[in-house]
């Protein structure tokens, strides 16, 4: 894999507050450097020593040392915020943007357009039923609605390595469904329009599911499918016997699914 590029842009954004017992001019600026030339592993170093340092690179604020190492496994542009807090409570803030060009070869997310920010790009719709079920892509999410016992799927090809372990998860939410199945597969079998996709058709084991007959998704729900899902499924970790291309397939169907929304699909190597 080609070496990842790291681009850093500085955007000063200082907010001052304090009292007579502190120094309102505490310096919150910081540097960003690669660790051992790895663009996914970065060292954040505050310019001056402060009583407390609060760092945030998109996962929420964390109280950490003045020198703080972070790992960004996915390609993208990140906003890094540093709040330096002095004695007496004075606080200043500095912000930089960091662009990571290439995902980490092991931990990087293998799913392209995983949050659907680019609509249906990198995803293909499998028209299992001619009508009665539809996937829509808008507002940074994919939403499926199925009725009349019809079903449709979306899928994406992924390259995997034999003997390695992978972890799959995604955020799902809905207002409650009736007579509905929502199933997730990872298989070397590519979906074909007009044909069902399940274990009985040689598609491979079901990895995750929402199944109203098993007792979930009947009331409003929101969370990772590994937490809110139910029904027969194999879960994580996922391994493969041979190198090659597999397909992440997500299908939904039933009597009245309402709207089930999908976001933040992650499929990562874990060893």
N, C-alpha and C positions, 0 to 999 in steps of 0.2 A: 504494500500500500504506500502510495506517495506520502511524503511527510506533510503534516498539516501545517497550514499557515496561520499565524496569529497576528491579528490586527488590533491595536489598542487606540482608542480615541478618548481624549480627556475632555470632560465637560464640567468645569468648576461650578459648584452649587453649594455655597456655604451658607449655613443658617446659624446665626449666633444668638446665644442666650447665656445668661449667667448671673452672678451676683458679685458683691464687693470682695468675696473671699476667693475668687477664682480668676483665671486668666481668660478673658473673652476671645483672645487671639490664638487659642490652641489650634495647631495645624492638623487638619484632617487629611491632607493629601497623602497619596500612597503610590507605590510602584507595583507593576505586574510583570513577573518574569516567568519563563518556562522552567520547569524542573527537569534537569537532565535532557534538555532539548525536546521534551514531550509537550506538544501544544495543548493536550488535554489535561495536563497536570500543571497547575499554576501556583505561584507563591505570591501572596499579597503582603506587602510590607508597609506599615504605616511610617510616615516620615519622622514623627516625633513620638516619644513615649507619653502615654496618657493613662489615666486611672482605669478607664474601661474602653474597650473597642467593640463596636457592634458592626458586623459584616453581613451583607445581604447580596446574594447573586441570583435571586429568583425563587429560592425555596423558603423565604422568610428570614427574619433577622436572627443572627446567632451571636452570642457573646463569646469572643474568642481572643487569642493573644494578638499582640501588635504584628507579629509575623504569622500568617495564617495560610496553610496549604489547602487548596481545593482541587476537586476533580470534576471536569466537565466532559462526560463521555460522548455527548452528542454534538454534532455540528450545529452552529447557530450563532446568533449575536446575543450576548448577555450584558445586562446592566449591573455593574458592581457598585454598591454603595457602602461607604465607610463612615461611621459616626464615631468621632473621637470625643471622649468625655473626660474633662479635667476635674481636679479637686473642686468641690463646691458645686458641681453640677453643670459647669459651662460645657456646651456641646457645639461642635461644628461638623459639617457634613461635606464630603467630597464624592463625586460620581465619575466613573469611567465606563466606557463601553468596550467590550472585548469580543472579537469575532474568532470563532474556532471553525476552521474550514473543513475539517475531516473528522468523522466520528472515531472514537477509540476502537482499535481492531478487535478487542474482546468485548468490552462492556457497552459499546455504542449501540443505540437502537437501530435494528435492521429494517424497521418499517419506515418507508418514505411517506411524507405528508401524514404523519401519524395523528396530528390534531386537526386535520382537514381544513387548515387555513387556506389551502389552495383548492378548495372544493373537492371534486372527485379525482383530481390529478393523482396518478399512480395506482388508482383503484379501478377495478372492473366490476360491473354489475352482472351477475349470473341470473338470467331470467328463467328461474325454475318453473314458475307459473306465468301464463301470458298476462294476467291482470289480477287485481285484488290485493297486491302487495307492492309497495314502492319504497325505494331509498331516495332521500333527498339530502343535498349537501349545501349547508348554509350556516353562517354565523360561527364558523370554526367547529363544526360538529357534523356527524352523519346521523340522520334520523330515519327509522324504518317504521312503517305502519302496515299491518296485515289484517285482512278480514276474509270471510268466506272460505276459510281453510286453504288459502293460497300462501305462497312463500317466495321469497327472493333472497339472494345472497350477494355479498361483495367479497372480492378476494384480491390478493396481491402475492406475487412471486417473491421468494426469499431464497438465498443461497446458504446452505448449511454445511457443517463439517461432521463427518462420522465420529461417534464416540464422545463428542462434546456435549455438555449440558446447556440447555436453554431455558429461559423463564419467560412466560407469556402473561400479560395482564392488560386490562383496559377498564376505563370508567364507563359505567352504564347507568342510565337513569330513566325513570318513567313514572306515570301517574297511576299505574295499576292496570293489569291486563286480565283477559279471560281466555281460557282455552288457547294458550300461546306457548310456543317453543322458540327459544333463541339459543342457537348452538354455535360453538366455535371449534374448528378443526385445523390441524396442521398436517398436511398430507402431500405425498408426491403426485396425487391424482388431481388433475386440473378440472374445475367445474365445466360442465357442458350445458348450454341452454336447452331447456325443455326436459332436463333430467334431474331427479332428486339427488341430493348429496348427503349421504349418511353412511354409517358403518356397514349397513347391509349392502351398499353398493361398492364396497371395497375402498372407501375413501379414507379409512384409518380411524383410530379411536377419537371419540369426542373429548376435547380438552376441557371445555367449560360449558356451562349451560344455565339458562334461566328457564324454569319449567313450572307453569302454574299448577299442574297436577301434583308436583312434588312439594308445593307449598310456598314458593317464592314468586315475586313480581306481581302478586295479586293486589297489593297495596302500594302506595307511593314508595319508591326506592331510589337510592343514589349511592354509588360507591364503586369500588373495584369489583369486577365480576368474581374474583377469587374470594371476596368477602360476602357478597350479597347473592351469589349464584346458588343453585341447588339442582338436584337431579343427578343421574349417573354421568360421571365424567372422570377423566384420569388426572387432570390438574398438572402441576409442575413437580419435578423438572421434566423436560422433554429431551429425548435423545434420538439419534438417527443411526441406522446401520451403514449407510453409504453417504458419501459426499454428493452434493447436487442441489437441484432446485426443488423446493417444496412450496406449497400454497397455503397461506393463511386464509381460511374461508370462514366468513361470519354470515349465518343465515337466520332468518326469522320468518315465522308463519303462524297461522292459527285462525281462530274464530274472530277474535277482537283484541288485537295487541295494544290498541291505542298508539301513542307515539313513544317509541323507545329510542333514546339518544345515546350515541356512542362517541367517545372522545379519548384522547391520550392512549392510543394503542401502543404497547411496548412489547418488543420481542428481542431479548438480549441473551448473548452468551454469558454464562456465569463461571466458566472455567476454561 
